Amino acid sequence: MLSTACAPAAPPEIRLLPLRLPDALLICAAAPALPISDILTQGQVAELLLAYDAAHSDCAGRLAAVRRLNPTDAGEQ
């Protein structure tokens, strides 16, 4: 007597789906406007500008890494 209960089951199908990140994650927000005030010293303004530059560099570096993982289609740009 033959039994199919002991036969090996077919392996499950594995499908790989492409990674697609939301476009909103690929754009940096614009730097906020600098405060216009005669209360800030030149040193405070310099520190503020350095902070803006550091924030932009961090964002640009992270977005470059995300873009390498999420290339655009040939027709998009």
PDB file of N, CA, C, O and CB in Angstrom:
ATOM      1  N   MET A   1       0.828  -1.159   0.000  1.00  0.00           N
ATOM      2  CA  MET A   1       0.000   0.000   0.000  1.00  0.00           C
ATOM      3  C   MET A   1       0.894   1.250   0.000  1.00  0.00           C
ATOM      4  O   MET A   1       1.815   1.356   0.809  1.00  0.00           O
ATOM      5  CB  MET A   1      -0.954  -0.018   1.207  1.00  0.00           C
ATOM      6  N   LEU A   2       0.620   2.184  -0.902  1.00  0.00           N
ATOM      7  CA  LEU A   2       1.392   3.414  -1.012  1.00  0.00           C
ATOM      8  C   LEU A   2       0.681   4.538  -0.265  1.00  0.00           C
ATOM      9  O   LEU A   2      -0.544   4.652  -0.306  1.00  0.00           O
ATOM     10  CB  LEU A   2       1.608   3.795  -2.493  1.00  0.00           C
ATOM     11  N   SER A   3       1.461   5.356   0.409  1.00  0.00           N
ATOM     12  CA  SER A   3       0.876   6.472   1.149  1.00  0.00           C
ATOM     13  C   SER A   3       1.613   7.753   0.774  1.00  0.00           C
ATOM     14  O   SER A   3       2.843   7.789   0.778  1.00  0.00           O
ATOM     15  CB  SER A   3       0.943   6.223   2.689  1.00  0.00           C
ATOM     16  N   THR A   4       0.871   8.791   0.452  1.00  0.00           N
ATOM     17  CA  THR A   4       1.494  10.081   0.137  1.00  0.00           C
ATOM     18  C   THR A   4       1.726  10.904   1.395  1.00  0.00           C
ATOM     19  O   THR A   4       2.333  11.972   1.317  1.00  0.00           O
ATOM     20  CB  THR A   4       0.626  10.868  -0.848  1.00  0.00           C
ATOM     21  N   ALA A   5       1.265  10.447   2.542  1.00  0.00           N
ATOM     22  CA  ALA A   5       1.456  11.189   3.786  1.00  0.00           C
ATOM     23  C   ALA A   5       2.928  11.287   4.156  1.00  0.00           C
ATOM     24  O   ALA A   5       3.319  12.228   4.846  1.00  0.00           O
ATOM     25  CB  ALA A   5       0.680  10.532   4.918  1.00  0.00           C
ATOM     26  N   CYS A   6       3.739  10.363   3.728  1.00  0.00           N
ATOM     27  CA  CYS A   6       5.161  10.381   4.054  1.00  0.00           C
ATOM     28  C   CYS A   6       5.996  11.084   2.992  1.00  0.00           C
ATOM     29  O   CYS A   6       7.203  11.247   3.169  1.00  0.00           O
ATOM     30  CB  CYS A   6       5.661   8.972   4.241  1.00  0.00           C
ATOM     31  N   ALA A   7       5.382  11.498   1.900  1.00  0.00           N
ATOM     32  CA  ALA A   7       6.117  12.158   0.827  1.00  0.00           C
ATOM     33  C   ALA A   7       6.528  13.563   1.281  1.00  0.00           C
ATOM     34  O   ALA A   7       5.791  14.219   2.018  1.00  0.00           O
ATOM     35  CB  ALA A   7       5.259  12.226  -0.471  1.00  0.00           C
ATOM     36  N   PRO A   8       7.689  14.017   0.848  1.00  0.00           N
ATOM     37  CA  PRO A   8       8.116  15.364   1.248  1.00  0.00           C
ATOM     38  C   PRO A   8       7.193  16.421   0.630  1.00  0.00           C
ATOM     39  O   PRO A   8       6.762  16.297  -0.516  1.00  0.00           O
ATOM     40  CB  PRO A   8       9.591  15.620   0.822  1.00  0.00           C
ATOM     41  N   ALA A   9       6.904  17.449   1.407  1.00  0.00           N
ATOM     42  CA  ALA A   9       6.050  18.543   0.921  1.00  0.00           C
ATOM     43  C   ALA A   9       6.854  19.405  -0.042  1.00  0.00           C
ATOM     44  O   ALA A   9       8.079  19.481   0.059  1.00  0.00           O
ATOM     45  CB  ALA A   9       5.500  19.406   2.108  1.00  0.00           C
ATOM     46  N   ALA A  10       6.177  20.040  -0.957  1.00  0.00           N
ATOM     47  CA  ALA A  10       6.845  20.940  -1.896  1.00  0.00           C
ATOM     48  C   ALA A  10       7.366  22.141  -1.114  1.00  0.00           C
ATOM     49  O   ALA A  10       6.673  22.646  -0.231  1.00  0.00           O
ATOM     50  CB  ALA A  10       5.875  21.391  -3.046  1.00  0.00           C
ATOM     51  N   PRO A  11       8.561  22.599  -1.420  1.00  0.00           N
ATOM     52  CA  PRO A  11       9.105  23.753  -0.691  1.00  0.00           C
ATOM     53  C   PRO A  11       8.261  25.002  -0.973  1.00  0.00           C
ATOM     54  O   PRO A  11       7.716  25.147  -2.067  1.00  0.00           O
ATOM     55  CB  PRO A  11      10.589  24.002  -1.088  1.00  0.00           C
ATOM     56  N   PRO A  12       8.155  25.887  -0.007  1.00  0.00           N
ATOM     57  CA  PRO A  12       7.363  27.103  -0.232  1.00  0.00           C
ATOM     58  C   PRO A  12       8.043  27.997  -1.273  1.00  0.00           C
ATOM     59  O   PRO A  12       9.269  28.030  -1.383  1.00  0.00           O
ATOM     60  CB  PRO A  12       7.166  27.881   1.096  1.00  0.00           C
ATOM     61  N   GLU A  13       7.235  28.701  -2.014  1.00  0.00           N
ATOM     62  CA  GLU A  13       7.755  29.621  -3.023  1.00  0.00           C
ATOM     63  C   GLU A  13       8.247  30.881  -2.324  1.00  0.00           C
ATOM     64  O   GLU A  13       7.538  31.466  -1.506  1.00  0.00           O
ATOM     65  CB  GLU A  13       6.669  29.963  -4.091  1.00  0.00           C
ATOM     66  N   ILE A  14       9.452  31.288  -2.650  1.00  0.00           N
ATOM     67  CA  ILE A  14      10.025  32.501  -2.071  1.00  0.00           C
ATOM     68  C   ILE A  14      10.071  33.559  -3.162  1.00  0.00           C
ATOM     69  O   ILE A  14      10.680  33.368  -4.214  1.00  0.00           O
ATOM     70  CB  ILE A  14      11.454  32.239  -1.474  1.00  0.00           C
ATOM     71  N   ARG A  15       9.412  34.680  -2.886  1.00  0.00           N
ATOM     72  CA  ARG A  15       9.417  35.784  -3.844  1.00  0.00           C
ATOM     73  C   ARG A  15      10.097  36.980  -3.188  1.00  0.00           C
ATOM     74  O   ARG A  15       9.769  37.345  -2.059  1.00  0.00           O
ATOM     75  CB  ARG A  15       7.963  36.146  -4.308  1.00  0.00           C
ATOM     76  N   LEU A  16      11.019  37.574  -3.881  1.00  0.00           N
ATOM     77  CA  LEU A  16      11.689  38.771  -3.393  1.00  0.00           C
ATOM     78  C   LEU A  16      10.981  39.989  -3.961  1.00  0.00           C
ATOM     79  O   LEU A  16      10.782  40.099  -5.171  1.00  0.00           O
ATOM     80  CB  LEU A  16      13.194  38.772  -3.778  1.00  0.00           C
ATOM     81  N   LEU A  17      10.606  40.892  -3.085  1.00  0.00           N
ATOM     82  CA  LEU A  17       9.947  42.119  -3.509  1.00  0.00           C
ATOM     83  C   LEU A  17      10.955  43.257  -3.485  1.00  0.00           C
ATOM     84  O   LEU A  17      11.774  43.339  -2.570  1.00  0.00           O
ATOM     85  CB  LEU A  17       8.728  42.440  -2.605  1.00  0.00           C
ATOM     86  N   PRO A  18      10.904  44.135  -4.479  1.00  0.00           N
ATOM     87  CA  PRO A  18      11.861  45.247  -4.489  1.00  0.00           C
ATOM     88  C   PRO A  18      11.584  46.205  -3.339  1.00  0.00           C
ATOM     89  O   PRO A  18      10.434  46.436  -2.964  1.00  0.00           O
ATOM     90  CB  PRO A  18      11.804  45.999  -5.830  1.00  0.00           C
ATOM     91  N   LEU A  19      12.649  46.752  -2.793  1.00  0.00           N
ATOM     92  CA  LEU A  19      12.541  47.733  -1.722  1.00  0.00           C
ATOM     93  C   LEU A  19      12.175  49.065  -2.343  1.00  0.00           C
ATOM     94  O   LEU A  19      12.853  49.536  -3.256  1.00  0.00           O
ATOM     95  CB  LEU A  19      13.863  47.837  -0.903  1.00  0.00           C
ATOM     96  N   ARG A  20      11.119  49.667  -1.858  1.00  0.00           N
ATOM     97  CA  ARG A  20      10.724  50.990  -2.345  1.00  0.00           C
ATOM     98  C   ARG A  20      10.383  51.846  -1.144  1.00  0.00           C
ATOM     99  O   ARG A  20       9.415  51.575  -0.434  1.00  0.00           O
ATOM    100  CB  ARG A  20       9.517  50.904  -3.337  1.00  0.00           C
ATOM    101  N   LEU A  21      11.170  52.872  -0.921  1.00  0.00           N
ATOM    102  CA  LEU A  21      10.955  53.764   0.193  1.00  0.00           C
ATOM    103  C   LEU A  21      10.074  54.930  -0.235  1.00  0.00           C
ATOM    104  O   LEU A  21      10.074  55.302  -1.408  1.00  0.00           O
ATOM    105  CB  LEU A  21      12.289  54.266   0.745  1.00  0.00           C
ATOM    106  N   PRO A  22       9.332  55.506   0.687  1.00  0.00           N
ATOM    107  CA  PRO A  22       8.501  56.668   0.329  1.00  0.00           C
ATOM    108  C   PRO A  22       9.374  57.833  -0.140  1.00  0.00           C
ATOM    109  O   PRO A  22      10.440  58.090   0.421  1.00  0.00           O
ATOM    110  CB  PRO A  22       7.631  57.107   1.536  1.00  0.00           C
ATOM    111  N   ASP A  23       8.912  58.524  -1.165  1.00  0.00           N
ATOM    112  CA  ASP A  23       9.675  59.650  -1.691  1.00  0.00           C
ATOM    113  C   ASP A  23       9.877  60.742  -0.648  1.00  0.00           C
ATOM    114  O   ASP A  23      10.864  61.475  -0.713  1.00  0.00           O
ATOM    115  CB  ASP A  23       8.979  60.224  -2.906  1.00  0.00           C
ATOM    116  N   ALA A  24       8.968  60.863   0.307  1.00  0.00           N
ATOM    117  CA  ALA A  24       9.098  61.893   1.343  1.00  0.00           C
ATOM    118  C   ALA A  24      10.353  61.689   2.184  1.00  0.00           C
ATOM    119  O   ALA A  24      10.858  62.648   2.768  1.00  0.00           O
ATOM    120  CB  ALA A  24       7.865  61.893   2.246  1.00  0.00           C
ATOM    121  N   LEU A  25      10.865  60.470   2.259  1.00  0.00           N
ATOM    122  CA  LEU A  25      12.083  60.210   3.023  1.00  0.00           C
ATOM    123  C   LEU A  25      13.333  60.603   2.260  1.00  0.00           C
ATOM    124  O   LEU A  25      14.430  60.588   2.817  1.00  0.00           O
ATOM    125  CB  LEU A  25      12.157  58.752   3.401  1.00  0.00           C
ATOM    126  N   LEU A  26      13.180  60.953   0.997  1.00  0.00           N
ATOM    127  CA  LEU A  26      14.332  61.239   0.153  1.00  0.00           C
ATOM    128  C   LEU A  26      14.593  62.733  -0.010  1.00  0.00           C
ATOM    129  O   LEU A  26      15.434  63.136  -0.813  1.00  0.00           O
ATOM    130  CB  LEU A  26      14.138  60.612  -1.198  1.00  0.00           C
ATOM    131  N   ILE A  27      13.877  63.545   0.743  1.00  0.00           N
ATOM    132  CA  ILE A  27      13.997  64.988   0.593  1.00  0.00           C
ATOM    133  C   ILE A  27      14.269  65.613   1.955  1.00  0.00           C
ATOM    134  O   ILE A  27      13.582  65.319   2.933  1.00  0.00           O
ATOM    135  CB  ILE A  27      12.718  65.588  -0.043  1.00  0.00           C
ATOM    136  N   CYS A  28      15.271  66.472   2.010  1.00  0.00           N
ATOM    137  CA  CYS A  28      15.545  67.209   3.255  1.00  0.00           C
ATOM    138  C   CYS A  28      14.620  68.418   3.335  1.00  0.00           C
ATOM    139  O   CYS A  28      14.304  69.052   2.328  1.00  0.00           O
ATOM    140  CB  CYS A  28      17.043  67.657   3.330  1.00  0.00           C
ATOM    141  N   ALA A  29      14.208  68.711   4.526  1.00  0.00           N
ATOM    142  CA  ALA A  29      13.456  69.941   4.737  1.00  0.00           C
ATOM    143  C   ALA A  29      14.419  71.124   4.588  1.00  0.00           C
ATOM    144  O   ALA A  29      15.609  71.017   4.880  1.00  0.00           O
ATOM    145  CB  ALA A  29      12.760  69.948   6.146  1.00  0.00           C
ATOM    146  N   ALA A  30      13.884  72.229   4.135  1.00  0.00           N
ATOM    147  CA  ALA A  30      14.711  73.426   4.003  1.00  0.00           C
ATOM    148  C   ALA A  30      15.147  73.895   5.383  1.00  0.00           C
ATOM    149  O   ALA A  30      14.419  73.741   6.364  1.00  0.00           O
ATOM    150  CB  ALA A  30      13.946  74.551   3.259  1.00  0.00           C
ATOM    151  N   ALA A  31      16.331  74.462   5.444  1.00  0.00           N
ATOM    152  CA  ALA A  31      16.818  74.991   6.716  1.00  0.00           C
ATOM    153  C   ALA A  31      15.921  76.149   7.142  1.00  0.00           C
ATOM    154  O   ALA A  31      15.515  76.960   6.308  1.00  0.00           O
ATOM    155  CB  ALA A  31      18.307  75.451   6.601  1.00  0.00           C
ATOM    156  N   PRO A  32      15.614  76.230   8.414  1.00  0.00           N
ATOM    157  CA  PRO A  32      14.784  77.345   8.864  1.00  0.00           C
ATOM    158  C   PRO A  32      15.490  78.678   8.646  1.00  0.00           C
ATOM    159  O   PRO A  32      16.719  78.753   8.614  1.00  0.00           O
ATOM    160  CB  PRO A  32      14.422  77.179  10.341  1.00  0.00           C
ATOM    161  N   ALA A  33      14.712  79.694   8.500  1.00  0.00           N
ATOM    162  CA  ALA A  33      15.268  81.032   8.289  1.00  0.00           C
ATOM    163  C   ALA A  33      16.029  81.466   9.540  1.00  0.00           C
ATOM    164  O   ALA A  33      15.647  81.154  10.667  1.00  0.00           O
ATOM    165  CB  ALA A  33      14.144  82.056   7.945  1.00  0.00           C
ATOM    166  N   LEU A  34      17.087  82.175   9.309  1.00  0.00           N
ATOM    167  CA  LEU A  34      17.859  82.681  10.433  1.00  0.00           C
ATOM    168  C   LEU A  34      17.053  83.759  11.154  1.00  0.00           C
ATOM    169  O   LEU A  34      16.385  84.569  10.510  1.00  0.00           O
ATOM    170  CB  LEU A  34      19.227  83.238   9.959  1.00  0.00           C
ATOM    171  N   PRO A  35      17.111  83.773  12.468  1.00  0.00           N
ATOM    172  CA  PRO A  35      16.370  84.803  13.200  1.00  0.00           C
ATOM    173  C   PRO A  35      16.973  86.182  12.944  1.00  0.00           C
ATOM    174  O   PRO A  35      18.191  86.362  12.954  1.00  0.00           O
ATOM    175  CB  PRO A  35      16.365  84.497  14.710  1.00  0.00           C
ATOM    176  N   ILE A  36      16.105  87.126  12.720  1.00  0.00           N
ATOM    177  CA  ILE A  36      16.550  88.509  12.531  1.00  0.00           C
ATOM    178  C   ILE A  36      16.332  89.218  13.857  1.00  0.00           C
ATOM    179  O   ILE A  36      15.208  89.544  14.239  1.00  0.00           O
ATOM    180  CB  ILE A  36      15.774  89.232  11.347  1.00  0.00           C
ATOM    181  N   SER A  37      17.415  89.441  14.529  1.00  0.00           N
ATOM    182  CA  SER A  37      17.329  90.056  15.843  1.00  0.00           C
ATOM    183  C   SER A  37      18.640  90.740  16.151  1.00  0.00           C
ATOM    184  O   SER A  37      19.707  90.230  15.809  1.00  0.00           O
ATOM    185  CB  SER A  37      16.984  89.017  16.928  1.00  0.00           C
ATOM    186  N   ASP A  38      18.569  91.891  16.794  1.00  0.00           N
ATOM    187  CA  ASP A  38      19.792  92.573  17.191  1.00  0.00           C
ATOM    188  C   ASP A  38      20.277  92.086  18.553  1.00  0.00           C
ATOM    189  O   ASP A  38      21.207  92.649  19.130  1.00  0.00           O
ATOM    190  CB  ASP A  38      19.570  94.083  17.219  1.00  0.00           C
ATOM    191  N   ILE A  39      19.631  91.027  19.063  1.00  0.00           N
ATOM    192  CA  ILE A  39      20.017  90.461  20.345  1.00  0.00           C
ATOM    193  C   ILE A  39      21.161  89.463  20.180  1.00  0.00           C
ATOM    194  O   ILE A  39      21.947  89.278  21.109  1.00  0.00           O
ATOM    195  CB  ILE A  39      18.819  89.786  21.009  1.00  0.00           C
ATOM    196  N   LEU A  40      21.274  88.813  19.009  1.00  0.00           N
ATOM    197  CA  LEU A  40      22.311  87.803  18.790  1.00  0.00           C
ATOM    198  C   LEU A  40      23.672  88.462  18.594  1.00  0.00           C
ATOM    199  O   LEU A  40      23.793  89.489  17.927  1.00  0.00           O
ATOM    200  CB  LEU A  40      21.965  86.928  17.572  1.00  0.00           C
ATOM    201  N   THR A  41      24.680  87.856  19.184  1.00  0.00           N
ATOM    202  CA  THR A  41      26.053  88.326  18.975  1.00  0.00           C
ATOM    203  C   THR A  41      26.615  87.656  17.726  1.00  0.00           C
ATOM    204  O   THR A  41      26.029  86.711  17.198  1.00  0.00           O
ATOM    205  CB  THR A  41      26.954  88.025  20.222  1.00  0.00           C
ATOM    206  N   GLN A  42      27.755  88.155  17.264  1.00  0.00           N
ATOM    207  CA  GLN A  42      28.382  87.539  16.097  1.00  0.00           C
ATOM    208  C   GLN A  42      28.786  86.106  16.395  1.00  0.00           C
ATOM    209  O   GLN A  42      28.701  85.248  15.517  1.00  0.00           O
ATOM    210  CB  GLN A  42      29.602  88.348  15.653  1.00  0.00           C
ATOM    211  N   GLY A  43      29.216  85.836  17.595  1.00  0.00           N
ATOM    212  CA  GLY A  43      29.577  84.473  17.978  1.00  0.00           C
ATOM    213  C   GLY A  43      28.377  83.537  17.945  1.00  0.00           C
ATOM    214  O   GLY A  43      28.485  82.395  17.499  1.00  0.00           O
ATOM    215  N   GLN A  44      27.222  84.029  18.422  1.00  0.00           N
ATOM    216  CA  GLN A  44      26.003  83.211  18.402  1.00  0.00           C
ATOM    217  C   GLN A  44      25.567  82.935  16.963  1.00  0.00           C
ATOM    218  O   GLN A  44      25.122  81.835  16.634  1.00  0.00           O
ATOM    219  CB  GLN A  44      24.863  83.913  19.179  1.00  0.00           C
ATOM    220  N   VAL A  45      25.703  83.941  16.125  1.00  0.00           N
ATOM    221  CA  VAL A  45      25.343  83.757  14.712  1.00  0.00           C
ATOM    222  C   VAL A  45      26.273  82.742  14.066  1.00  0.00           C
ATOM    223  O   VAL A  45      25.823  81.890  13.299  1.00  0.00           O
ATOM    224  CB  VAL A  45      25.404  85.103  13.946  1.00  0.00           C
ATOM    225  N   ALA A  46      27.565  82.822  14.367  1.00  0.00           N
ATOM    226  CA  ALA A  46      28.522  81.870  13.802  1.00  0.00           C
ATOM    227  C   ALA A  46      28.198  80.451  14.259  1.00  0.00           C
ATOM    228  O   ALA A  46      28.235  79.523  13.451  1.00  0.00           O
ATOM    229  CB  ALA A  46      29.962  82.245  14.204  1.00  0.00           C
ATOM    230  N   GLU A  47      27.883  80.269  15.534  1.00  0.00           N
ATOM    231  CA  GLU A  47      27.515  78.950  16.044  1.00  0.00           C
ATOM    232  C   GLU A  47      26.243  78.441  15.386  1.00  0.00           C
ATOM    233  O   GLU A  47      26.128  77.256  15.074  1.00  0.00           O
ATOM    234  CB  GLU A  47      27.336  78.995  17.559  1.00  0.00           C
ATOM    235  N   LEU A  48      25.291  79.338  15.176  1.00  0.00           N
ATOM    236  CA  LEU A  48      24.044  78.949  14.523  1.00  0.00           C
ATOM    237  C   LEU A  48      24.294  78.505  13.087  1.00  0.00           C
ATOM    238  O   LEU A  48      23.728  77.510  12.636  1.00  0.00           O
ATOM    239  CB  LEU A  48      23.043  80.108  14.548  1.00  0.00           C
ATOM    240  N   LEU A  49      25.134  79.234  12.375  1.00  0.00           N
ATOM    241  CA  LEU A  49      25.455  78.855  10.998  1.00  0.00           C
ATOM    242  C   LEU A  49      26.180  77.516  10.941  1.00  0.00           C
ATOM    243  O   LEU A  49      25.916  76.705  10.054  1.00  0.00           O
ATOM    244  CB  LEU A  49      26.307  79.935  10.337  1.00  0.00           C
ATOM    245  N   LEU A  50      27.086  77.282  11.873  1.00  0.00           N
ATOM    246  CA  LEU A  50      27.768  75.991  11.916  1.00  0.00           C
ATOM    247  C   LEU A  50      26.782  74.857  12.208  1.00  0.00           C
ATOM    248  O   LEU A  50      26.908  73.767  11.651  1.00  0.00           O
ATOM    249  CB  LEU A  50      28.879  76.012  12.975  1.00  0.00           C
ATOM    250  N   ALA A  51      25.809  75.110  13.074  1.00  0.00           N
ATOM    251  CA  ALA A  51      24.802  74.092  13.377  1.00  0.00           C
ATOM    252  C   ALA A  51      23.942  73.796  12.152  1.00  0.00           C
ATOM    253  O   ALA A  51      23.625  72.637  11.884  1.00  0.00           O
ATOM    254  CB  ALA A  51      23.917  74.544  14.547  1.00  0.00           C
ATOM    255  N   TYR A  52      23.562  74.832  11.409  1.00  0.00           N
ATOM    256  CA  TYR A  52      22.793  74.614  10.179  1.00  0.00           C
ATOM    257  C   TYR A  52      23.593  73.807   9.166  1.00  0.00           C
ATOM    258  O   TYR A  52      23.063  72.902   8.520  1.00  0.00           O
ATOM    259  CB  TYR A  52      22.375  75.955   9.564  1.00  0.00           C
ATOM    260  N   ASP A  53      24.884  74.144   9.032  1.00  0.00           N
ATOM    261  CA  ASP A  53      25.734  73.429   8.081  1.00  0.00           C
ATOM    262  C   ASP A  53      25.898  71.965   8.488  1.00  0.00           C
ATOM    263  O   ASP A  53      25.865  71.078   7.634  1.00  0.00           O
ATOM    264  CB  ASP A  53      27.109  74.107   7.979  1.00  0.00           C
ATOM    265  N   ALA A  54      26.075  71.706   9.780  1.00  0.00           N
ATOM    266  CA  ALA A  54      26.223  70.327  10.255  1.00  0.00           C
ATOM    267  C   ALA A  54      24.942  69.532  10.026  1.00  0.00           C
ATOM    268  O   ALA A  54      24.992  68.367   9.631  1.00  0.00           O
ATOM    269  CB  ALA A  54      26.596  70.309  11.747  1.00  0.00           C
ATOM    270  N   ALA A  55      23.794  70.163  10.275  1.00  0.00           N
ATOM    271  CA  ALA A  55      22.513  69.477  10.065  1.00  0.00           C
ATOM    272  C   ALA A  55      22.324  69.137   8.590  1.00  0.00           C
ATOM    273  O   ALA A  55      21.854  68.051   8.250  1.00  0.00           O
ATOM    274  CB  ALA A  55      21.340  70.350  10.566  1.00  0.00           C
ATOM    275  N   HIS A  56      22.691  70.066   7.723  1.00  0.00           N
ATOM    276  CA  HIS A  56      22.542  69.802   6.288  1.00  0.00           C
ATOM    277  C   HIS A  56      23.482  68.682   5.843  1.00  0.00           C
ATOM    278  O   HIS A  56      23.081  67.801   5.082  1.00  0.00           O
ATOM    279  CB  HIS A  56      22.817  71.082   5.471  1.00  0.00           C
ATOM    280  N   SER A  57      24.719  68.714   6.310  1.00  0.00           N
ATOM    281  CA  SER A  57      25.678  67.672   5.933  1.00  0.00           C
ATOM    282  C   SER A  57      25.212  66.299   6.391  1.00  0.00           C
ATOM    283  O   SER A  57      25.344  65.317   5.661  1.00  0.00           O
ATOM    284  CB  SER A  57      27.055  67.976   6.521  1.00  0.00           C
ATOM    285  N   ASP A  58      24.665  66.231   7.606  1.00  0.00           N
ATOM    286  CA  ASP A  58      24.156  64.962   8.127  1.00  0.00           C
ATOM    287  C   ASP A  58      22.994  64.467   7.273  1.00  0.00           C
ATOM    288  O   ASP A  58      22.941  63.295   6.902  1.00  0.00           O
ATOM    289  CB  ASP A  58      23.713  65.115   9.599  1.00  0.00           C
ATOM    290  N   CYS A  59      22.079  65.353   6.969  1.00  0.00           N
ATOM    291  CA  CYS A  59      20.910  64.975   6.168  1.00  0.00           C
ATOM    292  C   CYS A  59      21.340  64.541   4.765  1.00  0.00           C
ATOM    293  O   CYS A  59      20.869  63.525   4.254  1.00  0.00           O
ATOM    294  CB  CYS A  59      19.907  66.151   6.081  1.00  0.00           C
ATOM    295  N   ALA A  60      22.227  65.307   4.153  1.00  0.00           N
ATOM    296  CA  ALA A  60      22.666  64.976   2.798  1.00  0.00           C
ATOM    297  C   ALA A  60      23.384  63.634   2.769  1.00  0.00           C
ATOM    298  O   ALA A  60      23.205  62.860   1.829  1.00  0.00           O
ATOM    299  CB  ALA A  60      23.581  66.074   2.249  1.00  0.00           C
ATOM    300  N   GLY A  61      24.188  63.349   3.776  1.00  0.00           N
ATOM    301  CA  GLY A  61      24.892  62.069   3.832  1.00  0.00           C
ATOM    302  C   GLY A  61      23.933  60.900   3.991  1.00  0.00           C
ATOM    303  O   GLY A  61      24.084  59.865   3.342  1.00  0.00           O
ATOM    304  N   ARG A  62      22.950  61.075   4.860  1.00  0.00           N
ATOM    305  CA  ARG A  62      21.965  60.010   5.066  1.00  0.00           C
ATOM    306  C   ARG A  62      21.133  59.781   3.801  1.00  0.00           C
ATOM    307  O   ARG A  62      20.865  58.640   3.426  1.00  0.00           O
ATOM    308  CB  ARG A  62      21.042  60.355   6.251  1.00  0.00           C
ATOM    309  N   LEU A  63      20.733  60.865   3.154  1.00  0.00           N
ATOM    310  CA  LEU A  63      19.934  60.715   1.943  1.00  0.00           C
ATOM    311  C   LEU A  63      20.734  60.068   0.821  1.00  0.00           C
ATOM    312  O   LEU A  63      20.178  59.310   0.026  1.00  0.00           O
ATOM    313  CB  LEU A  63      19.407  62.065   1.491  1.00  0.00           C
ATOM    314  N   ALA A  64      22.004  60.351   0.746  1.00  0.00           N
ATOM    315  CA  ALA A  64      22.834  59.703  -0.276  1.00  0.00           C
ATOM    316  C   ALA A  64      22.850  58.191  -0.054  1.00  0.00           C
ATOM    317  O   ALA A  64      22.777  57.419  -1.011  1.00  0.00           O
ATOM    318  CB  ALA A  64      24.281  60.270  -0.251  1.00  0.00           C
ATOM    319  N   ALA A  65      22.945  57.770   1.205  1.00  0.00           N
ATOM    320  CA  ALA A  65      22.925  56.334   1.497  1.00  0.00           C
ATOM    321  C   ALA A  65      21.580  55.721   1.151  1.00  0.00           C
ATOM    322  O   ALA A  65      21.524  54.617   0.611  1.00  0.00           O
ATOM    323  CB  ALA A  65      23.247  56.082   2.970  1.00  0.00           C
ATOM    324  N   VAL A  66      20.491  56.425   1.456  1.00  0.00           N
ATOM    325  CA  VAL A  66      19.155  55.918   1.130  1.00  0.00           C
ATOM    326  C   VAL A  66      18.981  55.831  -0.377  1.00  0.00           C
ATOM    327  O   VAL A  66      18.410  54.865  -0.882  1.00  0.00           O
ATOM    328  CB  VAL A  66      18.061  56.817   1.744  1.00  0.00           C
ATOM    329  N   ARG A  67      19.466  56.826  -1.094  1.00  0.00           N
ATOM    330  CA  ARG A  67      19.332  56.810  -2.559  1.00  0.00           C
ATOM    331  C   ARG A  67      20.093  55.641  -3.177  1.00  0.00           C
ATOM    332  O   ARG A  67      19.656  55.083  -4.184  1.00  0.00           O
ATOM    333  CB  ARG A  67      19.835  58.131  -3.156  1.00  0.00           C
ATOM    334  N   ARG A  68      21.230  55.264  -2.585  1.00  0.00           N
ATOM    335  CA  ARG A  68      21.966  54.106  -3.111  1.00  0.00           C
ATOM    336  C   ARG A  68      21.140  52.830  -2.931  1.00  0.00           C
ATOM    337  O   ARG A  68      21.224  51.917  -3.752  1.00  0.00           O
ATOM    338  CB  ARG A  68      23.344  53.963  -2.403  1.00  0.00           C
ATOM    339  N   LEU A  69      20.348  52.764  -1.866  1.00  0.00           N
ATOM    340  CA  LEU A  69      19.496  51.598  -1.634  1.00  0.00           C
ATOM    341  C   LEU A  69      18.218  51.650  -2.469  1.00  0.00           C
ATOM    342  O   LEU A  69      17.614  50.613  -2.743  1.00  0.00           O
ATOM    343  CB  LEU A  69      19.143  51.494  -0.157  1.00  0.00           C
ATOM    344  N   ASN A  70      17.810  52.838  -2.870  1.00  0.00           N
ATOM    345  CA  ASN A  70      16.529  53.049  -3.529  1.00  0.00           C
ATOM    346  C   ASN A  70      16.733  53.827  -4.830  1.00  0.00           C
ATOM    347  O   ASN A  70      16.309  54.978  -4.933  1.00  0.00           O
ATOM    348  CB  ASN A  70      15.553  53.797  -2.594  1.00  0.00           C
ATOM    349  N   PRO A  71      17.383  53.203  -5.829  1.00  0.00           N
ATOM    350  CA  PRO A  71      17.650  53.942  -7.071  1.00  0.00           C
ATOM    351  C   PRO A  71      16.355  54.278  -7.788  1.00  0.00           C
ATOM    352  O   PRO A  71      15.388  53.516  -7.750  1.00  0.00           O
ATOM    353  CB  PRO A  71      18.567  53.130  -8.000  1.00  0.00           C
ATOM    354  N   THR A  72      16.353  55.429  -8.440  1.00  0.00           N
ATOM    355  CA  THR A  72      15.169  55.845  -9.194  1.00  0.00           C
ATOM    356  C   THR A  72      15.113  55.088 -10.502  1.00  0.00           C
ATOM    357  O   THR A  72      16.119  54.564 -10.981  1.00  0.00           O
ATOM    358  CB  THR A  72      15.177  57.368  -9.450  1.00  0.00           C
ATOM    359  N   ASP A  73      13.922  55.039 -11.073  1.00  0.00           N
ATOM    360  CA  ASP A  73      13.764  54.414 -12.382  1.00  0.00           C
ATOM    361  C   ASP A  73      14.521  55.255 -13.408  1.00  0.00           C
ATOM    362  O   ASP A  73      14.792  56.432 -13.172  1.00  0.00           O
ATOM    363  CB  ASP A  73      12.251  54.275 -12.770  1.00  0.00           C
ATOM    364  N   ALA A  74      14.860  54.651 -14.542  1.00  0.00           N
ATOM    365  CA  ALA A  74      15.649  55.352 -15.557  1.00  0.00           C
ATOM    366  C   ALA A  74      14.943  56.591 -16.074  1.00  0.00           C
ATOM    367  O   ALA A  74      15.603  57.561 -16.445  1.00  0.00           O
ATOM    368  CB  ALA A  74      15.958  54.424 -16.712  1.00  0.00           C
ATOM    369  N   GLY A  75      13.606  56.584 -16.108  1.00  0.00           N
ATOM    370  CA  GLY A  75      12.860  57.721 -16.626  1.00  0.00           C
ATOM    371  C   GLY A  75      12.655  58.821 -15.620  1.00  0.00           C
ATOM    372  O   GLY A  75      12.305  59.934 -16.011  1.00  0.00           O
ATOM    373  N   GLU A  76      12.855  58.569 -14.340  1.00  0.00           N
ATOM    374  CA  GLU A  76      12.627  59.576 -13.315  1.00  0.00           C
ATOM    375  C   GLU A  76      13.899  60.351 -13.043  1.00  0.00           C
ATOM    376  O   GLU A  76      14.988  59.828 -13.280  1.00  0.00           O
ATOM    377  CB  GLU A  76      12.113  58.934 -12.030  1.00  0.00           C
ATOM    378  N   GLN A  77      13.807  61.555 -12.563  1.00  0.00           N
ATOM    379  CA  GLN A  77      14.920  62.349 -12.080  1.00  0.00           C
ATOM    380  C   GLN A  77      14.445  63.679 -11.670  1.00  0.00           C
ATOM    381  O   GLN A  77      15.239  64.509 -11.228  1.00  0.00           O
ATOM    382  CB  GLN A  77      15.995  62.482 -13.109  1.00  0.00           C
TER     383      GLN A  77
END
